[in-house]
Amino acid sequence: MTLYTSRGGNQRGSYIDGFECKGCGKKFPVGLRNACDECFHSLEVKYRTEEVREFLDRDYIRSQPGSMWRYWPLLPADPVVGADGLNPGMTPLRECRNLARMLGARRILVKDDTVNPTYSFKDRPVAVSITKIVEFGLAGSGCASTGNLAGAVAAASAKYGIPSYVLVPSSTDRGKILPALAYGANLIEVDGTYDEANRISNLIADRYRIGFVNINLRPYYVEGSKTIAMETVEQLGWALPDRVIVPMGSGALLTAVSKGLNEFAETGLIDDSAEVMISGTQPYGCSPISDAYSGTDGMIHPVERPETVAESLAIGDPASGYEALSIIRKSAGFADAPDDREIFEGQMLLARHEGVFTEPAGGCVIASLRRKLEDGTIGRDETIVCLITGNGLKSQRHLDAKSMGRTYKVGNNTEEVEKIFEKGIGGLN
Ligand SMILES: [Zn+2]
């Protein structure tokens, strides 16, 4: 088995060629930089695709370790350093026959990132950016987070022995705060929204030589996320789904899905990435991208005070909003915004019929799947992949046992339990 080496020999930073500005196309050498100095647009990692094409094929990938690092020639990091981390990825792609039957679809699959090392997809972008903190010799790691990223940064930093500094809104669910503290994070609770925590992080990142994974390391960070799409294609037997439904906060995951598919096509691993309809969903209480999709002016109007149970999607000013919007339009996808009641129902649908307990962000995906099958936007003969990006165990504040099912309280005796069974319980009479 050839691990992390190629005919050309392993090079630090794999096959990264450089950065390219997404606005004006200006090229930059790789480094600690996240925006164009001419037009201030964000930067994108480019690879030496011709060299990668020479050895990267399906057999080569099959021979690589069972984590996201199996795609290392298309990641901007040293995979040997990366393998010292938590090695997220290769999460299950679950066939959802019950859900498909109930909703009347040909084939539904969920990419189950609730089972990553810290129970969300954020372990992927962090795995890449943390290697750059090591490489650049920065003083610590950091992030602005709605909760999941805080845990992912703290855990990965613990593994590498790096101090972590995470900024979250003070309203963040304890189910996300406590794990971050357990991993040893220096937790800074900001009395404000995510966007306000993000603004402060932007101001302090460079001053203290901290690698804020989603700020000054952002071009590297988004590269980790694209592996969720790459794995999906490989797990489908190198076939493309008709549609993928992506939860949108900043919109970065949706852009990463598109980049992952495009790079598979550029390296010849698949024929054409353009067939996949990339669709996005946001909660009704914070849906600036979806509103721009359906609105008349096509503009993204930031939401000042997000109000939704889907905390991890409560980003009022989405950094990758316009790019996500353009990908949705080009790929003939949709952008949707179900409300909190539909999101809860989506969570319950997935838990009760497929045994996957997602946080509200995943409920948002399932809610849109249902809505768009009902109104005919999604064809009944499609193969649909739903990205389920976070675990329900970390986000329980909005749940209420009474509204979720029937519970019975009894004394410490058999008779009271027998009475319940005699009345009929759970379909038993
Ligand atoms: Zn530029």
Residues whose N, C-alpha, C, O or C-beta is under 5 A from the ligand:
A	BS01	ZN	C21 G23 C24 G25 K26 C36 E38 C39 F40 H41
